[in-house]
Amino acid sequence: MSWDDLTISSCGTHHLREAVPIYTNRFDSVLKFHAPGLAPVRLGDLAWHIQVDGSTAYNSRFRRTFGFYEGLAAVVADDGAFHITPAGAHVYSQRYAWCGNFQGGRCTVRAFSGDYFHINSAGVPAYGDRWRYAGDYRDGIAVVQSVLGVSTHIDETGEMLHGLWFEDLDVFHKGFARARDSSGWMHIDCAGHPIYTRRFASVEPFYNGQARVETFSGGLEIIEETGRTLTVLRPQRHSDFSALSADMVGFWRTQTIASAVELGVLDTLPSTALELAKELALHADRLTRMLRALSEMNIVHEVSGVWRLTDRGMYLRKDHPLTLAHAAIEYGYHFPRMWANLSEAIRRGGSWNSPDIFGSVAMDAARGELHHQMLRSYARHDYLGVPAALGLTGTERLIDAGGGLGDLADVLLDEYPDLNITLLDRPEVIQQARHEHAKRAPISWLPRDFFDEWGISADVVILARILHDWDDADALRILTRARESLSAGCRLFVVEMVLSDDNPGGGLCDLHLLMATGGRERSLGHFADLLRRAGFELKEVRHLSTLPSILVADAI
């Protein structure tokens, strides 16, 4: 009896041919028939496969069964997941936390450790690497995700196809793959390169030279492989005029948040507007207007007259471990004064000079505390994935140059308790760190200017978000000091945003650094040149799930 025209009943308990049951049995659930003509069924706590007449295909019973693909089916037993043949025989002895279906002679499995990888039809791992996630193969290529949350393509042997990493990724379809970077979705070729410069909110695979995409303004288009629009299916829901206008009034949001933090509004919630106004000596009507504005930004919300912080708004409480309250004050009151000189900074022959933000912070104790608390929150948010990505042995002598209040040092010691860490920073920062930081024996505090001799040797130097604060001349001086502390073959890790050559992501951060410190964000080629001039060789770039990447360089 043929099986390829059979369907599942609406109640999901049996199979039909032309709306007529093909057997008398009834199950709790059934799935579709697959070659060689077997279907998964479940009754009570047991699952197995049946033939077209409803009879059992073998004597074994499992907890769950799935369809046959390439002659093998995934099943779940009490001791784990694995694959069986149509006769119910176990293909291999290994057990997994989860098994996928075979595609192209490969199948994704998840070990009980949580790692993903692929096995061949004999149950043997196809390669030695382990991944945070691995997808199905198509035409000999699969998508894998690293522990850092970024994805790339591998071939059937586990070798990387192009070695480029993306925030999200799909398999290839008709020569192109959907990929997402920090700027949005696009299509890439087999070399991992974008085939056009545009980015979208979403893209579909190409079909005979065209693809359906959604723009960031809510429009739907059909594009060709150059990214050129062929047809507009739906006009933009948010006009460029409105979007640009919203960008121009961004300071409304910044100032509202900064004022709410300064006034103590967010630390005092939950409360009614009247109670809040009375407690903080504020104008009740104007406070209510501020609360409405904060609600528009999803920072607070009102329930039965009581204003409360949203999950997003909780980051603005001063007692939150990742508080952005200090950042709100910096962005609301200090940085705007610097940005006011942008035109003069861009104008050739202007009178603008880059500010000495670190000197200004050093002379103002109150602002210094606020500024470094702001940096602490960003460090705590962005650096959790750094230690594992470094791949240290765990016993190195390490200099954390510009380590601030010790937050990176702390996560390093959580991962590598036997590290010997020297935290080097400006004297006033070291003083604040010593006052606030819980003492940990492996951390030595070294008050020192970056540009003076460090006077210490190490096996490893890490510069985390340091070089971007300086122009090339000063960045080179810092790298040179780092090189003086390392013997040939020792390692330097640079944790920074890396600008892409293919999209403008990071452009505003780059401009901010110009106005705040006189520094800059840099491309990979730019970093490689600076490292070479300082006596280092760039070996690789390790991508994190957060904004920065890790540049790995060896002293030469």
N, C-alpha and C positions, 0 to 999 in steps of 0.2 A: 504494500500500500504506500502511495506517495505521501510525503510529509510536508512538502514545500508550499502547499496551498492550505494548510491548516491554520486556524485562528484560535484565539483564546476567548472563552465565553465572557460575557459582561460581568459575571460574578467572580470570574477568575479561578474557578474550581475545576475546569475541564477544558478540553479542546473540541473544536467544531470543524466540520467541512460543510460549507454552504448552509450554515446556521443549524446543522444537525449534529448532535453529539456523536463522536466516533467510538466511544466506549461507555460502559455503565459506571465505572469508578468515579468517585468524587473525592477531591483533595481539598486541603485548606487553601492551597495556592499552587499555580502552575506557571511556568515560563514557556517561551516559544521553543519549537523544535529547531534543532540545528543538526547539520550533518555530523554523524551518519544516520540521522533520523531518531534522535533521542531528545527528550525534554526533561528539565528539572521539575520535580514536584516536592511538595512538603505536606505532611500529615502529622499533626501533633508536634512532637519534638524531633521528629525524624525526617530526613530528606534523602532523596535518591533520584535516579533517572528512569523514565519509562519509555517503552517502545510505542509505536503508533497505535497498537491495539490496547494500550493501557497497562500491559503487563510489565513487570519489573525487568530492567536490563541486566541486573546482577543482584547478588544477595546482600552486599554491604549496605550499611545505613550511616548517614552523616548528620551533622547539625544544619548544614546548608549546602546546597548544590547550585551550580551555575551552568551556563550553556557550554557546549563543546566548540572550541575554536582550534583549527588546525589539528583536529583529532584528539585534543586534550581538554579536560574540564577542570575548573577550580572547584574545590570542595572545602568545607570547614568541618573538622572533627574536634573531639574534646582536647586533643593535644596540639591543635593548630590547623593552619591552612596548607594545602598542597594540591597536586594535580593527579587525576586518574585517567585511565584509558577507557574506551567504551565498554570494556569488560569489567570495569570497576577496579582494575589493578592499580596499585600505587606506582607512579612513574619514578619516584625517588624517595629516599628516607627522610630527607630534611623537612622540617616544619617551620612555618612562618606565621607572623601575626596577621598577614593579609596576602592574598595572591590576586593578580589581575588575569587577563586572558592573553593567550599567545597571539602575536601579530608579527609576521615576517620571521618566524623562528625565534623570537625573543618574548619574554614576559616579565613585567614588573612585579617585584615582590617587596614586602616590607618585613624586615627582620624584627624580632622581639625587642631589639635595642632601639627601634624607631628608624633605622637607616633603610633607604631604598636602594635597589639595584636591579639588574636584569639577569635572568637565567636563560639558558638555551633549553631545547626540547628534552634534553637528558637531565635537566635539573641542575646543571653545572653553572656557576656564576660566569657571565660572559666577559667579565673584566674584574680588576681588583678594587676599583674605587667604590666608595659608598657616598650616597647623596641624601640630602634632606628630603628630596622628592624626585621621582623619575616617572615620566609618562611613557605611553606606548610608542613603539617604533612605527614609522611610516616610510616606506621606500628606503629603509636602512638607516634612518636618522631619528633620534629621539630627543626630547627636551628633558634636561635635568636641572635641578635647583640645588645650589650649594647651601651650606649652613649659614651663609651670610644673607640669604634671601634673594639672591639674584640668579638668573637662569642663562643657560647656554645650550648649544646643540652638541651631541656626541654621535659617532658612527657606531657600527655594530660591534667593534672591538673596544668601545669605551673611549676612544681617542676624541679630543675636541675637534669639531669641524672647522671652526674659525677662531676660537679662543676669545670671542667677545661676549660680554655679559649684559643682560637687560633686566629691567624690573619685572617684566612678564614676557612670555614668549609662547609661540605655537609651533607645531610642526610645519614642514614645507608642503605647500599645495601648488601644483603647477609652477614650481620653480621659485616661489616666494613664500615667506613666512610672516605672519603677524608678529609684531614686536612692540614693546612699550619701553620708552626711556623716561627720564624725568620730565620731559615736555609733552608726552602723550604717545598715542598709537601711530604706527606706520607699518610699511612693508619693507622687509630686507631681502637681499639676495643670498646666495649660498656662501658668499664670503663674509656675511654678517653686516654688509653695508646698506644703509637706507637707499632706496631707489628713487627717492624724491626728498625734498627738504621740508614739506609740510608735516604737521602733526595734527592728530584728530582725537576726539573724545572716544571714538571706537571705530574699528574697521572690520570689514568682512574679507574673507579670502578672495583673490582675483578669480574671475570666471570668464574665460575667453577674452582676457585683456581688459576687463573692467571690474571694479569693486564698489560696493556700497559703503559709505562712510558717514559718520555723524560728526559735525563740527562742534567746537566748544561753545558755539552760540546756539546750539540746538537745531541747526539745519541738517538736512539729509541731502547727500550728493552721490552721484556716480562719477568716479574718477578713472582715468586711464593710468597706465603704469608710470607716467611721468609726474603724476600727482595733479595733472590738469583736470579741471572740472568739465565733464561731458554734459551732465544734466543735473539740474537742481530739482530734487524730489520734494523738498519741503523748505520753504524759506527760513532764514534764521529767526528763532524765537526771541533772541536777545540781540538787538542791533549793535553794530560796532560803535555807533554814536553813544548808546546807553552804557556800553561796557567801558568806553574811554572816559565818559563822564564819571562813572563809578571809580575808575582808577584815580582820577584827578582829585576826588574828595576822600581819598584814603586817610588823610590826616584827621578827618572827622572821627574815624574809628580809633586811631591811635590816641588822640587827645581824650576821647571819652573814657577809654580803658585806663589811661594814665591817671586821669582825675579821680576815677572811681577807686583806684588803688590808693592814691594819695589821701583821699578823704576817709579811707577805712571802710567804705561801703561794703566791699566784698568780704572782708573779714568779719563783718557784723551780721551778715545774713545767716539763717532765715529771719525775716521780720516783715511786718507790714511797713508801708511807706511812712505812715505817720509815726510809728514807734521808732523807726530808723532815723527820721528827721529829728525827732526829739533827742535821741541818744547822742547823735553826732552834731547837734546844733546846726542843722541844714535847713534850707528853705524847702518846705514840704512839696509845693507844686513843682519847683524846678528839679528836685530830687526825683519825683515821679517821672518827669520827662527824661531824665538820665536813665532811669531804670527801664523805660520803654526802649530807649536806644540800645541799651545793653541786651535787652531781650531780642531785639532785631538781629543782633550778632550771635544769638544763642549762647549768651554768657549767663543770663538769669532767666527765670520764667516765673509766672505768677499762678498760684493755685489758691482759690478762695480768699483772695486778698493778701496772701502771704508770698513774699518774693523769696525765691531760693536760687542757689547756684546750680547750674547744669553741670554735668560731668566735665564739659569743656571749661566752664567757668571756675571749676575747682583749682585749676592750675594757677589762678590769680590770687589764691590765698597765700599769705606769707608763710604759713606753716606747712604748705604742701612740699613733699620732698623734691619735686621738680618744679618748684614755684617759678612763675614768670612775672611775679609782681615787681621784682627789681628790674627786669628787662623792660617792663612797661614804663617805669620812670625814666630809664635811659633813653628809650625810643621816643617818649613823649616830651622830654624837656631838654636833654643834652644833645642828642644827635640832630634835631632840627636846626640848631644853631650852626652846626657844621655844614649841613646840606644847603643852607641858605647861600653858601658861597660856590655852589656848583658851576654856575655860569662863568664865574671868574676863574675857576680851576680849569675849565675847558678852553677858555679863551687864550690864544697864543699871546705871550707877552704880558699876561695879566700879573697882578700883584700877589696872587694866592700862593701860600706855602702850606705844605701838608702839616696838619696839627700834631703836636706831641701829646697824644691822648694819655699815654702812660705816665708822662711827667705831670700832666694836669691831675690825673687820678691820684698820683703819689702825694701831691701837695694838699689834697682835700680828703681827709680821713673818712668823712661821712660818705663821700662819693666813692672812695676807694673800696669801702666795705660793700656798698651797693653794687659796684661794677663787678667785683669778683664773685659775689653771690650770683649775679646774672650768669657769669661764665660757668659757675659750678653747675647750675641747672642744665645748661646745654651739654656740659661734659657728662653728667649723669645720664642724660637721655641718649647721647650719641656714642658713648664709648663702651657700652656693655659688650658689644660684639668684638671689640678690638683685641682683648687678650688671646682668645682662641685663634683669631686670625693671624696673630704674630707667629705662632708655632715655635715658641721658645723651648729650650730644654728645661728651664725652670731654675737654673742655678747661676744664671749670668749676673755680672755686675752691670747694672743698667742706669743710665742717666736719663731722667725725665726732665728735659730742658724746657722751661716754661710751664712747669707742672701745676702752677697756681696753688689751689688749696688742697691738693693731694687726691682729687677724686679719681683720676686715671691711675695713680699709684695704688689706690685702694682696690680697684677692680683687677689690676694686674696681680696684686698679692692674693686676691681671692682665687685666682686661677693658678698662680705659681707662688705658693707660700714661702719658698726658699730663695726667691729673688733677693738680690742686694741692691736696693734702689736708692739713688741719690737724686733728690728733687732740687733742681736749680731754678731760681727765679730772683727777681728784684728783692732787695732787702725788706722793703715794706710789705711785700707779698708774703715772704717767708715769715715775717713777724706775725701777720694775720693768720697764716696757716698754722703756725705753732700754737697760737692761742686757741684756734677753733678745732683743730684736727685731733682726733683721738690718737694717742701715741701708739705707734706700731714699730717694734724693734727694727725691722728690716729697712725702714725709711730714714735716711740721713738728709738733713736740711742744709742746703748750700746757698747762702745769699750771694748772688753774683750777677753782674750785668752780662747779657749775652755776648757783648762785643769785646769784653775783657778776656784774658786767658782764664780758662775754666780751672786749670790746675788739678785735674783729676783724670784718671784713665778708666776705661770701661770696655766691656765686650759688646755692648749695645747702647745706642743713643736713640731716643724717640723724641721727635718734634711733632707734637699734636696741635694743629691749628696755630702754629707759630709763624711760619714763613709767609703766610698770607697777610700778615700785619705789616710787612716791610716791602720796600721797593727792591729791585733786583740787586742793587749794590749792597744793601744791608742784608738781604737774604743770603747773598754769597758770603758775607762776613760771618754770619751765624753758622752756615754750613762748614766754613773753613775751621771755625772753632770746634765744631763737632768732629771734623776729620782729625784734628790735633789730639783728640781724646781717644781715638780708635787706632788700633794697629791694622795693618793690611789684612784683609779678609774678614774683619769685624763688620758688623751690620748696623745700618741706619734705617729706621722706619720713619717715614714722613706721613702723617695723617692729615689729609687735606681734601677739599673738593677738587676734582679734576675737571676742568672745562672741556666740553666736547667740541670737536672740530665740525660736527654735523648739525648742531642745534644751539640756540642762544641761551639755553638754561644756565643759570648762575650769573647772568649779566647784571642784574640788580645788586646781587651780593658783591660783585666785583666793583661796581660803582660806589657802593656803600663803603667798602674798604678804602677806596681812593679818598673819600671825604672824611672818614673817621680816623684813619691811621696813615694814609699815604701808601698803603699796601695794595695788593691785588690778588685776585684768583688767577690760576695759571692752567695752561693746557699741559698734556703729557709731554709734548715735545719741549715746552718751555722748562718744565721741571727737569727733564733729562739733561738739557743744556747746562742748567745751574749746577746740577749734581756732578756732571763731568768736570766742570771748571773748578769745583771744590775738591776733586779727588775721589769721586764716587762713580760707580757704574750702576745704573738703574737695571735691576734684574727682572722685576715683575710688578704688576699692580694687582692688589687684592681688593675686591669690591665688598663693601658692607651694605647691609640693608638700610642703614641710615645714610645721611647725606655724604659724609666723607668717604674716601677710599684710602688704602694704605699703599704707599709706594715703598718698595723694598729695594735697598741699594747696598752694595758692598764697598767697603773702603779699598782703594787700589793703590 
